[in-house]
Amino acid sequence: LAPVVILTFIGLATLASINPLYFRNQIISLIISVVFFLIISQINISSLKILKNPLYIVSLVLLLIVLIIGIESRGAVRWVEFLGIRIQFSETLKPLLSLSFAAFISDNKNPTFKTLLIAIVFLLPVIIMIYLQPDLGSALIYTAVFFLALIVIGFPIYWFGITALPAILLSPLFWTMLHEYQRQRILTFFQLNRDPLGASYNSIQALIAVGSGMFSGKGLGEGTQSILRFLPERHTDFIFATISEGMGFVGGLIIILAFLFLLYRIYFIFIENNSLFEKIFLICCFFFFLIQFFLNVGMNIGLLPVVGVTMPFVSFGGSSLMSSFIFLAIASSISISHKKRNVLEIR
């Protein structure tokens, strides 16, 4: 838990320096998330395998509800408001869909092309509904995570080439289906200065913030890019740039090392486990954290296009924080169960 404490603390300190209201709301979300962590970490996760169908159906229904009665913000419909609280189901459902996915795939122990087709059928409704919000970043993350999980557990890579062939052939059609701002983000990635006051603005301001922090930073709350609001989404998508401006290279390095240690711990639990169901879930957990972290840092330092992905444990947002802590709770439960099984075997 040490890396999580470090990441959460830096996130809270940064939010407090930006806006006390962000800090207060994030503290409330953190308390709720920790309560969920304490409860879920005591559950025997293997017993949830029989709930794969209800978990999947409920997830699809909740994503459908977002499209029907969701709240629109900045042209996207990704949130549902309940008792004054906004919930982003594409975030909170990540661990539940990972459990359901792990159960479906582990029921077919040997990697077969049929199982791959089952995985595609499982994933397709989820991807379509998330894309329609529209949330291209999350849709791509779900796709990458579940396919990478299948490769890790032994599915031949060339099968994915076969299934991806239709998508490659239809790529010109997919390009036309993208929203204009999504196309502009991709184009400006290859030519950053083509629209410095429009599509390239976010990336340019993030690079200025990261560079101006130099080695030790200007101090949290002292950064001109973040405090004077030149940097958009300074508390969510571009919080790494905010931290880098305030804490410099040192702060950015602490964030990176904390994430690497967290990923190492999840991977260690994965290699020590023998249950296929639990291994698939753990590798999904690993890739969700890795890909989100990689995309967020990448777009903050100009290595990747802006895709609107937050940094787990650090960025402002209750749904993302809760999702991350639920992932950790389930991973912790798996680790505890594995240790208990080892003790029983020794006896």
N, C-alpha and C positions, 0 to 999 in steps of 0.2 A: 504493500500500500504506500510505501515511501514515495515513489515517483508520482502517484496520484495526488498525494498531499502537496507535493512541490508544485505540480501543475495547477492544482486548484487554488493554492495560495497566491501564486503569481497572477493567475487570472483574476482573482478577487481584488488584489492590490491594484492591478491595472484598471479594472472597472471603477474602483473607488476614485482613482485619479482622474478618470474621464467624467463620470457623473455619479453622484451618490445614489441616485435612484436606481441606476443599473446595479450598483453594489447591493442595495437592499433587496431588490427582486432576486438577484442571483443567490443571496444568502438563504432566502426562503426556499428557492428551488433546490439548493444544496441540502438543506435540512430534510426536505421531502425525499430526495434521492438517497440520502444516507439511511433513512428509515426503510425504504424499499430494499436497499442493500442488506441491511441487518436481517430482514425477514426472509428474503429470497435465498440468501447464502445458507440458511438452515434447512432448505428444502432439498430432498433427494431428487435431483434433476432427472435421473433415469425413469422415475415414476411418471414424468410428464410426457414421455414418449407416446403414450396411448392417446394423448390429447392433440396429436398432430393435425387431425382433420378440423376439430373445433378452432384451434389456434389459427389455422390457415383461413378458414371461412370467416372468422371474426375479423382478421386482418383485412381481407378483401372488402368486407362490409364497411369497415371504418374508413378505408381509402375511398370507397364509393361515396360515403357520407360527406367527405371533404369536397368532392366535386359537386355535390348537390347543394349543400348548405354552408360550405366553407366561406371564410372571410377573405375578401380580396384586399391585397396590399401590394402596391407597386406593380400592378398588372399580373400578379400571381395569386392563385387560390390554394394555399397550402395549410391553412390553419382552421381549426374549429374552436369556437369559444364556448366554454362550459363554466358556469358560475363565475364569470369574469376572468377566467384563465384561458389563455390561448394555447392550444395543443397542436403540435405538428406531428401528425401520425406517421409520416414518412420517416421521421426520426425515431419515435418511441417504439415503432413496430420492428425495428431492426433485430433486436434480440429474439423476439417472438417468432418472426419469420425464419430466423436462423435455426431455432429449435425445431420448427416444423419441417424445414428443408432437411436438416440432419436426420430427422426421423424417417422421412420419405426415402432418402437415399440409402440409409443404413439398413432398411428393410430389404434392399436389393444388394446383397453383400458383394457380389462380383461385378466389376465394371463392365457393363454391356451398353451397346448403342441404344437399346431400349430404355435403359436407365437414364441415359443422356437426354433422350426425348422427353422422358417424364420430368426431368429437371427443367427443360425448356418450357413445357406446358405449365409447370409450377410457377415459373418466373414471369412468363409473358403477361398475364393479367396485372401483376404487380407493377411491372415496368411501364405498361401502357397507361395505367391510372396515375402513376407518379409523373410520367412525361406530360400528361394532359393538364397538370396543375398550373403552369408548366414548371418542372424541376428536372432539367436535363442532367444536371450534376449528380443528383441522387439516383436517377434512373441508371446512369452509367456505372455508378459505384455498386449498386445492387448486382448488376450484370457481371461486373469484373470480380466481385467477391465470390459469388456462387460458382462461377466457372473456374476461378483459380482454386477454390476448395476442391472441386472435382479433379483437377489436374494433380493436386498434391496427394490425393488418396488413390491415385493410380489410373485415372482415365487417360487414354492415349491422346496426345495433343492434336494429332491429325484429324481426329473426329471433330474437334472444334473448328478446324479449317473447313471440313465438309459442311457443317451446319452454318458456318459464317459466310459461305460462298454466295448464297442468295442475297445476304445483306450487303456484301461487297458489290455485287452486280447492280443492286438497287440504290447504291450510295448517292447517285445524282438525284434520285427522287427524295431520299432522306434529307439531302441538303436543302431542297425547296421546302420541306416540311418544317425546317427550323424557323424559329422566330427571328426577325430581323436583328434584334440585339444579340442573339446567340451567334448568328453568322458574323456579325461585326466583331465580336469578341475573338473569334477564331482568326479572322483576317488580320486584326490588329496585333495578334500574338506574333505573326510573321513579319509585321512591319509596324513596330511600336509607335513611330512618330506620324503615322498616316492620319490620325485624328486626335491630336493631343488634348483638345478641349471636349471631346466626345467619347468615343468608344475606348480610346487609349488612356483617358484621364485617370481612372482608378489605378492602373498598372504603373503609370508614371509617378503618381503621388506616393504609392507604396514604395517604389524604388528610392525616391527621395528620402522618405522617412527612415528606411533601413540604412541607407548610406550615411545620413546625417547623425545617426546614433554612434557611429565610429566604434571604438573599443568598449568603453564603459558607459556610454549613453549620456543623455542630458538630464536624467532623473525623471521618474514617473510624475506625470502632471506638468512637466516642463517642456515637452516636445511641441514645437510649433506646428508640425503637420497634423498631429492628432488633436491638440487642444484648440487650435484655430480652425479645425474642421476642414482643412484642405484634403485630408485623408477620409474618403467615404467609408462607411461601415467599419469604423475604427474599433468598434466593440465586438464585432462578429467576424465577418470574412477576413478583415485585415487587422486582426488583433496582434498577429505576429509582427507586423510592421510597427504597430504601436509600441509593443514591448521592445523591439529592436531599437526604436528611436529613444525610448526612455532608459533602457538598461544596456543598450549597445550590443556588441558582439557577445559579451559575457552572458547577457540575458538570453539571447537567441540560442547560445550553446547549451545553457542549462535546460532550456525547453527541449532541445534535440536529444540530449543525453537522458533526460527523464523519460521521454517517449521510447528511446531505444531500450532502456532497462525494463520498462513496462512490457514491451513487445517480447523481450527475452524471457520474462517470467511466464507469459502466456504460452510461448513456444516450448518452454521447459515442461509445463503441465501437459502440453500436447504430446510430446515425445515420451513422457512417462506413462501415458494412459493407454489402455488396451481396448477400451470400448469404442467401436466404430462410430456410434451415435455421438458420444462425447467428443471424440477426435474431430469429427466434421464440424460440430458446433464451435470448438475451440479455434479451428483454423478459420472459420467465418469471422469469429471475434477478432482474431489476429489481423486479418485482411481489412476488416472494416476500420480498425484503428490505423493500420499502416497506410491505407490508401487515402483516408481523410487527412491524415497528418501530412503525407507527401504532397497531395494536391494543394492543401492550404499553404504550406511553406513555399511550394513551387510557384504559386500564383503571386505570393507576396514578394518574391525576389525576382520575378520576371521570367522564370524558367518554364512556366506553363500558362495557358490562357486562363482568364478569370472565369471560374465555374460556379462561384457562389457556395463554397463548402466551408463550414466552420471547423475550428480546431477543438477536438474532444477535450473536455475538462477545463478548457481555458476560455473559449469564446462565450459571450453572453447568450443565454437561451436555456430555458428550463427543460424543453423536450430533448435537446441534445445531451444535456447533463444527466437527465434521468436515464436515457438510453444507454449512456456510457456506464453508469453505475449498475444498471441491471446486467449488462454484459459482464462486468467485474464480479457481481454477486454470483452469477451462474458459474463463472470460471472458478471462483473461490469454493463454491459448493462441490464442484467436480474434484478439485484438489483435495478437499477434506475427505470426500468419499473414497478417493484413491488411497489416501493414507490409512484410512480405517480398514480397507480391504487388505492392504499390505500387512497391517498389524495382525489381522485375523489369520492370514496365511502363515505368518511366522509362528503364531501360537499353535 
